[in-house]
Amino acid sequence: MPTAVIVDVIRTASGKGKPGGSLSGIHPTDLMGHVLASILERNGLDSTQIDDVLLGCVSQVGDQSTNVARNSVLAAGFAETVPAVTIDRQCGSSQQATAFAAQGVIAGAYDIVIAGGVELMSRVPLGSAAAGGTPNGSRIHARYPEGLVNQGVSAELIAAKWGFDRETLDAFAAESHRRAAQAGSDGSFANEILPVDVTAQDGSVASFTTDETVRASTTAEGLAGLKPAFYTDEYAARFPQVDWSITPGNSSPLTDGASATLIMSEEKAKELGLTPRARFHSFAVVGDDPLYMLTGPIPATHRILQRSGLSFSDLDVYEVNEAFASVPLAWAHEFDADPAKLNPRGGAIALGHALGSSGTRLLGTMLNYLEATGGRYGLQTMCEGGGMANATIIERL
């Protein structure tokens, strides 16, 4: 059975996902096309060698509609013979794309494949895909008569269930910014960030290479002044146990970004003279309670550990997506995780959460951390809309 290996993984710096953000003037297919073309150039490959391109994207409307993966492949200048598909597993879309790509290599269906994702929330706002309609029909309403809730309220429910107060959430968020700022200043992200030329309002062109969502000056005391983002009288009456502590400061910000990873069989990498950086060890994907919605990383981690034959103590780093501070905190409580190994270079609260791109962003950050520290195994897991989660374990080579 072939071994699926990671040869390269890159991302753009995170742009603020609003008009005026550094990446907001670039069409999603142009941004993703730049990433795809660059990953070929970095590794001396021709596009005709690529068997498939699998990209994640959540809001597949407007500028990101009509198979943004195929359009990005064409924008990258790839041969017209290279196919592509767009995948939506909500926040885990590019992690799922990466899993499908690696599994295709292991199954012998691919020799070389690119996986990744793109999301420009400045151009295609969160919720755009549901505009003019509703994702839930009568059968779902009948199954959940009290109604499901948005992710922010789910994050509040998790905080209440695990007993995380506002101070704990804000302290975690501030530490995410501190770690990300430190990693940025010491060059830890240099190996994963791909420069992007951006045009300013005055017509000047500059190279965008720094995550603009990171705020080095963030403190828990400063975050304490922010108001809860998801409180309504209706929700307060329905969930009296909630203290309403989720704010913009302890949540991931709206973000623009794109990312990609080059995956192939170990045999093909040796044939091409390329150096594998890591191998895919194990995969898991689960469904979970759609009301709490964001607790999926807990059962996903249990499942992947069972499948992998590894113990939790074997893991040298864990990347748990910081959609909201309560999510990784609940996960860490479940596994009695070492705080120093949890998102050691900061997480999405600081580095942003460009939905369709985030999975590959976490993968690249995790792999670079393993290489820098000499670690062997890394676990990546992400909560996902609708109550799902992916988990992936890689082994540094």
C-alpha positions as CSV (number, residue, x, y, z in Angstrom):
1,M,0.0,0.0,0.0
2,P,1.5,3.4,-1.0
3,T,2.5,5.9,1.7
4,A,1.0,9.4,1.3
5,V,3.6,12.1,2.1
6,I,3.6,15.9,2.3
7,V,6.3,17.5,0.2
8,D,5.2,21.1,0.6
9,V,2.6,23.2,2.3
10,I,2.1,27.0,1.9
11,R,-0.4,29.7,2.7
12,T,-0.9,33.4,2.2
13,A,-0.7,35.6,5.2
14,S,-4.1,36.2,6.9
15,G,-5.9,39.3,5.7
16,K,-8.7,41.0,7.5
17,G,-12.0,39.7,6.1
18,K,-13.6,43.0,5.4
19,P,-13.4,45.7,2.8
20,G,-10.0,47.4,3.0
21,G,-8.3,44.2,4.2
22,S,-5.0,43.6,2.4
23,L,-6.4,40.7,0.3
24,S,-9.9,42.1,-0.3
25,G,-9.0,43.5,-3.7
26,I,-8.0,40.1,-5.1
27,H,-10.5,37.7,-6.6
28,P,-10.5,34.3,-4.9
29,T,-9.5,32.5,-8.0
30,D,-6.6,34.8,-8.6
31,L,-5.4,34.4,-5.0
32,M,-5.8,30.6,-5.1
33,G,-4.3,30.5,-8.6
34,H,-1.2,32.3,-7.3
35,V,-0.8,29.7,-4.5
36,L,-1.3,26.8,-6.9
37,A,1.2,28.2,-9.5
38,S,3.7,28.8,-6.7
39,I,3.6,25.3,-5.2
40,L,4.4,23.9,-8.7
41,E,7.3,26.4,-9.1
42,R,8.7,25.8,-5.7
43,N,8.9,22.1,-6.4
44,G,9.9,22.1,-10.1
45,L,6.8,20.4,-11.3
46,D,4.7,20.7,-14.4
47,S,0.9,20.9,-14.1
48,T,0.5,17.9,-16.3
49,Q,2.0,15.8,-13.5
50,I,-0.9,16.7,-11.1
51,D,-3.6,14.0,-11.1
52,D,-6.2,16.2,-9.3
53,V,-6.7,19.4,-7.3
54,L,-9.1,19.3,-4.2
55,L,-9.9,22.6,-2.6
56,G,-12.1,23.5,0.3
57,C,-14.5,26.5,0.3
58,V,-17.5,27.2,2.5
59,S,-19.4,30.0,0.9
60,Q,-19.7,28.8,-2.7
61,V,-21.6,31.7,-4.1
62,G,-20.7,34.9,-6.0
63,D,-17.0,35.1,-6.5
64,Q,-16.5,31.7,-5.1
65,S,-19.2,29.9,-7.1
66,T,-19.2,27.5,-9.9
67,N,-16.4,25.2,-8.7
68,V,-13.9,27.7,-7.4
69,A,-11.3,24.9,-7.5
70,R,-11.5,24.4,-11.2
71,N,-11.6,28.1,-11.9
72,S,-8.5,28.5,-9.7
73,V,-6.7,25.8,-11.6
74,L,-7.3,27.6,-14.8
75,A,-6.3,30.9,-13.2
76,A,-3.0,29.3,-12.2
77,G,-2.2,28.5,-15.8
78,F,-2.4,24.8,-15.3
79,A,-3.0,22.6,-18.3
80,E,-6.7,22.3,-19.2
81,T,-6.5,18.5,-18.6
82,V,-6.0,19.0,-14.8
83,P,-9.3,18.4,-13.0
84,A,-10.4,20.0,-9.8
85,V,-13.2,19.8,-7.2
86,T,-14.5,22.0,-4.5
87,I,-15.4,20.5,-1.1
88,D,-17.6,21.8,1.7
89,R,-17.2,20.3,5.1
90,Q,-17.7,23.7,6.7
91,C,-14.7,24.9,8.7
92,G,-12.9,21.7,8.0
93,S,-13.2,21.9,4.3
94,S,-9.5,22.0,3.4
95,Q,-8.6,19.5,6.1
96,Q,-11.1,17.2,4.5
97,A,-9.7,18.0,1.0
98,T,-6.3,17.0,2.3
99,A,-7.6,13.8,3.8
100,F,-9.3,12.8,0.5
101,A,-6.2,13.6,-1.4
102,A,-3.9,11.5,0.9
103,Q,-6.5,8.7,0.9
104,G,-6.5,8.8,-2.9
105,V,-2.7,8.3,-2.9
106,I,-2.9,5.5,-0.4
107,A,-5.6,3.8,-2.5
108,G,-3.4,4.1,-5.6
109,A,-5.8,6.4,-7.4
110,Y,-3.3,9.4,-7.4
111,D,0.4,9.7,-7.7
112,I,0.5,13.5,-7.2
113,V,-2.3,15.6,-5.9
114,I,-2.7,19.2,-4.5
115,A,-5.2,19.9,-1.7
116,G,-6.0,23.2,-0.1
117,G,-8.6,25.9,0.2
118,V,-9.6,29.5,-0.2
119,E,-12.0,31.9,1.4
120,L,-12.3,35.6,1.0
121,M,-14.8,36.6,3.6
122,S,-14.4,40.3,2.6
123,R,-15.9,39.5,-0.8
124,V,-18.2,36.7,0.1
125,P,-19.5,37.4,3.6
126,L,-20.2,34.6,6.1
127,G,-23.8,33.5,5.6
128,S,-23.9,34.4,1.9
129,A,-24.6,30.9,0.8
130,A,-27.9,30.9,2.7
131,A,-29.1,34.2,1.5
132,G,-32.7,34.0,0.2
133,G,-33.3,30.6,1.5
134,T,-32.9,28.3,4.5
135,P,-30.7,25.3,4.9
136,N,-33.2,23.4,7.2
137,G,-36.4,21.9,5.9
138,S,-39.4,20.6,7.7
139,R,-37.8,17.3,8.7
140,I,-35.0,18.9,10.6
141,H,-37.4,21.3,12.3
142,A,-39.5,18.3,13.3
143,R,-36.4,16.5,14.7
144,Y,-35.2,19.6,16.6
145,P,-38.4,21.5,17.5
146,E,-36.8,24.0,19.8
147,G,-34.5,25.0,16.9
148,L,-30.7,24.8,16.3
149,V,-28.5,27.8,16.9
150,N,-25.6,29.6,15.4
151,Q,-22.1,28.7,16.2
152,G,-21.6,31.6,18.6
153,V,-24.4,30.4,20.8
154,S,-23.0,26.8,20.6
155,A,-19.7,28.3,21.8
156,E,-21.6,29.8,24.7
157,L,-23.2,26.5,25.6
158,I,-19.8,24.8,25.6
159,A,-18.4,27.5,27.9
160,A,-21.4,27.0,30.3
161,K,-21.2,23.2,30.2
162,W,-17.5,23.1,31.0
163,G,-17.6,26.1,33.4
164,F,-15.3,28.5,31.6
165,D,-15.8,32.0,32.8
166,R,-15.2,35.2,30.9
167,E,-11.7,35.7,32.4
168,T,-10.6,32.2,31.3
169,L,-11.8,32.8,27.8
170,D,-10.2,36.2,27.5
171,A,-6.9,34.9,28.9
172,F,-6.8,32.1,26.4
173,A,-7.5,34.6,23.6
174,A,-4.8,37.0,24.7
175,E,-2.3,34.1,24.9
176,S,-3.1,33.1,21.3
177,H,-2.2,36.6,20.2
178,R,1.0,36.6,22.3
179,R,2.1,33.3,20.8
180,A,1.3,34.3,17.2
181,A,3.0,37.7,17.6
182,Q,6.1,36.0,19.0
183,A,6.1,33.4,16.2
184,G,5.8,36.2,13.6
185,S,8.5,38.3,15.1
186,D,11.0,35.4,15.3
187,G,10.4,34.2,11.8
188,S,8.6,31.0,12.6
189,F,6.0,31.6,9.9
190,A,8.5,32.5,7.1
191,N,8.7,28.9,5.7
192,E,4.9,28.7,5.3
193,I,3.8,32.2,4.1
194,L,3.8,32.9,0.4
195,P,4.2,36.6,-0.5
196,V,1.3,38.1,-2.3
197,D,1.6,41.4,-4.3
198,V,-1.2,43.8,-3.2
199,T,-2.1,47.1,-4.6
200,A,-2.9,50.0,-2.2
201,Q,-5.4,52.7,-2.9
202,D,-2.6,55.1,-4.1
203,G,-1.7,52.5,-6.7
204,S,1.5,51.4,-5.0
205,V,2.3,47.7,-4.9
206,A,3.6,45.9,-1.8
207,S,4.4,42.4,-0.8
208,F,1.9,41.1,1.8
209,T,3.7,38.7,4.1
210,T,2.5,39.4,7.6
211,D,-0.8,38.1,9.3
212,E,-2.7,41.3,9.8
213,T,-5.2,39.7,12.2
214,V,-2.6,39.3,14.9
215,R,-2.6,42.1,17.6
216,A,0.6,41.9,19.7
217,S,-0.8,44.4,22.2
218,T,-3.8,42.3,23.1
219,T,-4.3,41.7,26.8
220,A,-7.0,39.9,28.8
221,E,-7.7,43.2,30.6
222,G,-8.3,44.9,27.2
223,L,-10.6,42.2,26.0
224,A,-12.7,42.4,29.1
225,G,-14.3,45.6,27.9
226,L,-15.9,43.9,24.8
227,K,-19.6,43.1,24.8
228,P,-21.0,39.6,24.2
229,A,-21.6,39.0,20.5
230,F,-24.5,36.5,20.5
231,Y,-26.8,37.6,23.3
232,T,-30.5,38.0,22.5
233,D,-33.5,38.1,24.9
234,E,-34.8,35.0,23.1
235,Y,-31.6,33.0,23.6
236,A,-31.2,34.2,27.2
237,A,-34.7,32.9,28.0
238,R,-34.0,29.6,26.3
239,F,-30.6,29.0,27.9
240,P,-30.6,30.5,31.4
241,Q,-27.4,28.6,32.3
242,V,-25.4,30.8,29.9
243,D,-23.4,33.8,31.2
244,W,-22.9,35.3,27.7
245,S,-19.1,35.5,27.6
246,I,-18.3,35.0,23.9
247,T,-17.1,38.2,22.3
248,P,-15.3,39.3,19.2
249,G,-12.1,39.2,21.2
250,N,-12.3,35.5,22.2
251,S,-13.6,34.4,18.8
252,S,-11.8,34.0,15.5
253,P,-12.1,37.1,13.2
254,L,-13.4,37.2,9.7
255,T,-10.5,36.4,7.5
256,D,-9.2,36.2,3.9
257,G,-6.7,33.6,2.8
258,A,-5.7,30.7,0.7
259,S,-3.4,27.6,1.2
260,A,-2.3,24.4,-0.4
261,T,-0.3,21.3,0.2
262,L,1.5,19.1,-2.3
263,I,0.9,15.4,-1.6
264,M,2.2,12.3,-3.4
265,S,3.3,8.8,-2.8
266,E,6.6,8.3,-1.2
267,E,7.8,6.3,-4.2
268,K,6.9,9.2,-6.6
269,A,8.7,11.7,-4.4
270,K,11.9,9.7,-4.5
271,E,11.5,9.2,-8.3
272,L,11.3,13.0,-8.7
273,G,14.1,13.7,-6.3
274,L,11.8,15.5,-3.8
275,T,12.1,15.2,-0.1
276,P,9.0,14.1,1.9
277,R,8.6,16.2,5.0
278,A,5.9,14.1,6.7
279,R,3.6,11.2,6.1
280,F,-0.1,10.9,6.9
281,H,-0.5,8.5,9.7
282,S,-4.2,8.4,10.5
283,F,-7.6,10.0,9.7
284,A,-10.9,10.3,11.4
285,V,-14.2,12.2,10.8
286,V,-17.2,12.2,13.1
287,G,-20.6,13.7,13.5
288,D,-21.7,15.1,16.9
289,D,-24.5,17.0,18.6
290,P,-25.6,19.8,16.2
291,L,-26.9,22.0,19.0
292,Y,-23.5,22.1,20.8
293,M,-22.1,21.7,17.3
294,L,-18.4,22.5,18.1
295,T,-17.6,19.6,20.5
296,G,-16.8,17.3,17.6
297,P,-13.0,17.5,18.1
298,I,-13.4,15.5,21.3
299,P,-14.9,12.3,19.8
300,A,-12.8,12.8,16.6
301,T,-9.7,12.7,18.8
302,H,-10.8,9.6,20.7
303,R,-11.6,7.9,17.4
304,I,-8.3,8.7,15.7
305,L,-6.3,7.6,18.7
306,Q,-8.1,4.3,18.6
307,R,-7.4,3.9,14.9
308,S,-3.8,5.0,15.0
309,G,-2.6,2.8,17.9
310,L,-1.0,5.8,19.4
311,S,-1.5,7.1,22.9
312,F,-2.2,10.8,23.7
313,S,1.2,11.1,25.3
314,D,2.8,10.2,21.9
315,L,1.7,13.5,20.4
316,D,4.2,16.3,20.3
317,V,1.9,19.0,19.3
318,Y,-1.9,19.5,18.8
319,E,-3.5,22.1,16.5
320,V,-7.1,22.5,17.6
321,N,-8.9,25.2,15.6
322,E,-9.7,28.3,17.7
323,A,-13.1,29.1,16.2
324,F,-14.0,30.3,19.7
325,A,-11.9,30.0,22.9
326,S,-14.3,27.6,24.5
327,V,-13.7,25.0,21.8
328,P,-9.9,24.2,22.4
329,L,-10.4,24.7,26.2
330,A,-13.1,22.0,26.3
331,W,-10.9,19.7,24.2
332,A,-7.9,20.3,26.4
333,H,-10.0,19.6,29.5
334,E,-11.2,16.3,28.1
335,F,-7.6,15.0,27.4
336,D,-5.8,16.8,30.2
337,A,-3.7,18.3,27.4
338,D,-0.4,20.1,27.9
339,P,-1.1,23.8,27.4
340,A,2.4,24.3,25.9
341,K,1.6,21.8,23.1
342,L,-1.8,23.3,22.2
343,N,-1.5,25.7,19.3
344,P,2.0,26.7,20.4
345,R,2.3,29.4,17.7
346,G,-1.1,30.8,18.3
347,G,-4.4,29.8,16.8
348,A,-7.3,31.2,14.7
349,I,-8.3,33.8,17.4
350,A,-5.0,35.5,16.4
351,L,-4.1,34.1,13.0
352,G,-7.6,34.2,11.6
353,H,-10.1,31.7,10.2
354,A,-10.4,31.9,6.5
355,L,-13.0,29.1,6.6
356,G,-12.2,27.1,3.5
357,S,-8.4,27.6,3.8
358,S,-8.0,27.1,7.6
359,G,-7.4,23.3,7.6
360,T,-4.4,23.5,5.4
361,R,-3.2,26.5,7.3
362,L,-3.2,24.5,10.5
363,L,-1.4,21.6,8.8
364,G,1.4,23.8,7.6
365,T,1.9,25.5,11.0
366,M,1.9,22.1,12.7
367,L,4.4,20.6,10.3
368,N,6.8,23.6,10.6
369,Y,6.5,23.4,14.4
370,L,7.4,19.7,14.4
371,E,10.4,20.3,12.1
372,A,11.6,23.2,14.3
373,T,11.3,21.3,17.5
374,G,12.2,17.8,16.4
375,G,8.8,16.4,17.3
376,R,7.5,13.3,15.6
377,Y,3.7,13.2,15.8
378,G,1.2,16.0,15.4
379,L,-2.6,16.0,15.7
380,Q,-4.9,18.4,13.9
381,T,-8.6,18.7,14.6
382,M,-11.3,21.2,13.7
383,C,-14.9,21.8,14.8
384,E,-17.3,22.1,11.9
385,G,-20.7,23.6,11.3
386,G,-23.6,21.2,11.8
387,G,-21.8,19.2,14.5
388,M,-18.9,17.5,12.8
389,A,-15.1,17.3,13.1
390,N,-12.1,16.0,11.3
391,A,-8.9,14.7,12.9
392,T,-5.5,14.0,11.2
393,I,-2.3,12.7,12.6
394,I,1.0,13.3,10.7
395,E,4.4,11.8,11.4
396,R,7.4,14.0,10.6
397,L,10.0,12.3,8.5
